[in-house]
Structures are given as structure tokens and as C-alpha cells.
Amino acid sequence: MDVETRMQLITRNTLEIVTREELKTLLETSARPKGYIGYEPSGLVHIGWLVWIMKVKDMVDAGVDFTVLEATWHAKINDKLGGDLDLIRMSARIVRAVMEGAGVPVEKIRFIDAEDLASDKDYWALVINVAKNASLARIKRALTIMGRRAEEAEIDASKLIYPAMQVADIYYLDLDIALGGMDQRKAHMLARDLAGKLKAKKPVAVHTPLITGLRGVKRMDAVGEIDDVYVTAKMSKSMPENTILVHEDPEAIAAKIRAAYCPAGQEEFNPVMEINKYILFQQPGFKLVVERPAKYGGTVVYEKYEDLARDFKEKKLHPLDLKKATADALARMLEPIRKRILSDREVLESIEAISGRITR
């Protein structure tokens, strides 16, 4: 596979590459660069996670030697699932099944539990060195990577360890590429800024979009730094009415999308449009079929997201017609994931154990 094809795979459906020039040089000089994503196993899997899951597949297809860090200790620090490591590990088991169902070649990926890192004194030496070279203000500003406000560290000092751990993860694994959503940007920038001082690799940062929650976002919330905006707006499993879980049945999906925020003509922070842009239209050969009576324009087939966005912004496509087509297409796309989950008793037991345990 040539460099341009690899670049296209890695950069498609992303919001930011820091930097593209560094990524291209990396691919020109390395057949198997090291990449990773770290995620908190923090509950059930919602459709927003499919964005990074599909990007992992792109990375592997592009020849990246990929590691998935199941950040169990990080999830405990962040109070996910009550800090219960058994439940946190169950969540990681669910994520692996979802990745399989989504067509990710998991046999080509190295999965690491955070405990594998934390059992090594050299890892903790890195954590300390990161902390010693970062100001308290910088660390507190980075707490948005865990969906927390800076002031929350005032009552739980363990949260201040988290950003230093995430940067140490990148250095310890000797990575070339760090993948994450826009909400992880501050940690990745800290890793890049400190790399020279700590004689570590300066990772290329690949940032994916985050799906807006089904309730939408108020205009007053859409201000500030770009990664903070995404933290405010993103879909979250802690609010069931605001998210779609990947194993939900078609009827539940249809009901949630029917009730979703989708103002006529508005593309920005519109979760229904984002589901199309960042998930559905990323599938090879996807077409959105909108069935309408002849008196309302008849059935229309969209082969490109750009055409869908144009008609929606020009109000040639009614939100209700868009919602129905989107719900049908999403349910079909999620069917292989649902089948993978429903066929695995251990995964079903994990879902049952975790269901109802909401952590923010």
C-alpha cells in the first residue's frame, strides 16, 4: 500500500491531525508505526464510540502496529462504575465484542490492561517525570479529557494524577501515533510539548469527531476552546435518553431518533446529521434512502453526505423524513454488532451486571 493510500485511510473522518506533515514523514520512513488509543471501560457502548472503533480499523488496514489500552485504573480514578474494577473489566469485555461485530480485525491488535503498565516501576517513574515538568494549572486544564471540571480536583486529588498517567501511557508504549476524540486533545498536546524534555517520541495526534447527544446543545454552550465544546456537546451513556446503545433493538433506535434534536435546516450540532456524516456515510457503498410520498417529492437516494447536507440546509428534506431514513439505516448497520453480542453469554451477563449503573 502506498503512502498516499495509507494517509487517506488514517486521516479520513477526522477533525484534526497534529501534524499532517509529521504523519506523512512517519509513513514514508516506517512500514509499521506504533499507534494506540486509550479508553475508559466505563459502561455500555453507545454509537459515538463507533467513530473511533472504525478509525482503529482504518489504522490497522494502513499497517499501523496498533495497541488498545483498556484504561481500567483511569476509569477507577474517574469514578466510573463506582470504581469497581470487576465491573470495569466487564465493560472492556463488551467493547472487544463490539469491535469484533463492527468488523475490526481484533486478532491484529494488542489489548493491554492499565494494570499491565501500573505493575512496572518504570511506568510510575514516567508519571512522576511528567508531573514534575507540567504546571498545576496545565494539569487542571487537562481534566476535560476525563469529562471533569478543574474544580473537581479540589475534592478528589487523585484526578490530578490522570493527565500525567495518560501522557506516561504514550511514552511508556513508545508510540508514534496517538488516536482519540477531540476531548483528548489536551492530553495529546501535553505529550507533544513535554516529549523533548523527557527524551520521548513526539506523537502524531489523530483526533476524531464526537457525536452530539440526541438532545442537542444550546448555543450558549458552544463557546470556548474546541475540545471543551466537544466535551459539553458529546453523546454520553450516563444519560440514556441522550444516547443510542449499539445493542438496542430497531424499535428503540427509531423511537430515540424520532425524539432527537433536529431543527430544520441546521447542520451544526445536529445529532441526526452527525450520525449520517460520521457513521453511516463512512460505510463503503452506503446510500441513504429517504422514502416519501410523491406529493412530498417522492423517494430520494443520497450517495454522498454533501448532497444530503445541501438538501437539508435548503429545507428540501423534512427532519421527520431524515429521521426515519436514518433510524432504518442505523438499525441495519448495527445488526452485526447486535448478533455478536446476543450470541455471547458472557457478554450478555456483563451487560446485565452493568445496566443501570450510571456514572457521570
Sequence and secondary structure as in RCSB ss.txt:
>XXXX:A:sequence
MDVETRMQLITRNTLEIVTREELKTLLETSARPKGYIGYEPSGLVHIGWLVWIMKVKDMVDAGVDFTVLEATWHA
KINDKLGGDLDLIRMSARIVRAVMEGAGVPVEKIRFIDAEDLASDKDYWALVINVAKNASLARIKRALTIMGRRA
EEAEIDASKLIYPAMQVADIYYLDLDIALGGMDQRKAHMLARDLAGKLKAKKPVAVHTPLITGLRGVKRMDAVGE
IDDVYVTAKMSKSMPENTILVHEDPEAIAAKIRAAYCPAGQEEFNPVMEINKYILFQQPGFKLVVERPAKYGGTV
VYEKYEDLARDFKEKKLHPLDLKKATADALARMLEPIRKRILSDREVLESIEAISGRITR
>XXXX:A:secstr
  HHHHHHHHHTT SEEETHHHHHHHHHH SS EEEEEE   SS BTTHHHHHHHHHHHHHTT EEEEEE HHHH
HHTTGGGG HHHHHHHHHHHHHHHHHTT  GGGSEEEEHHHHHT HHHHHHHHHHHHTS HHHHHHGGGGGT  G
GGGGT GGGGHHHHHHHHHHHHTT SEEEEEGGGHHHHHHHHHHTTTTT    EEEEE   B TT   GGGS SS
HHHHHHHHB  TTSGGG  BTT  HHHHHHHHHTS   TT  TT HHHHHHHHTGGGSTT  EEE   GGGT  E
EESSHHHHHHHHHTT S HHHHHHHHHHHHHHHHHHHHHHHHT HHHHHHHHHHTT    
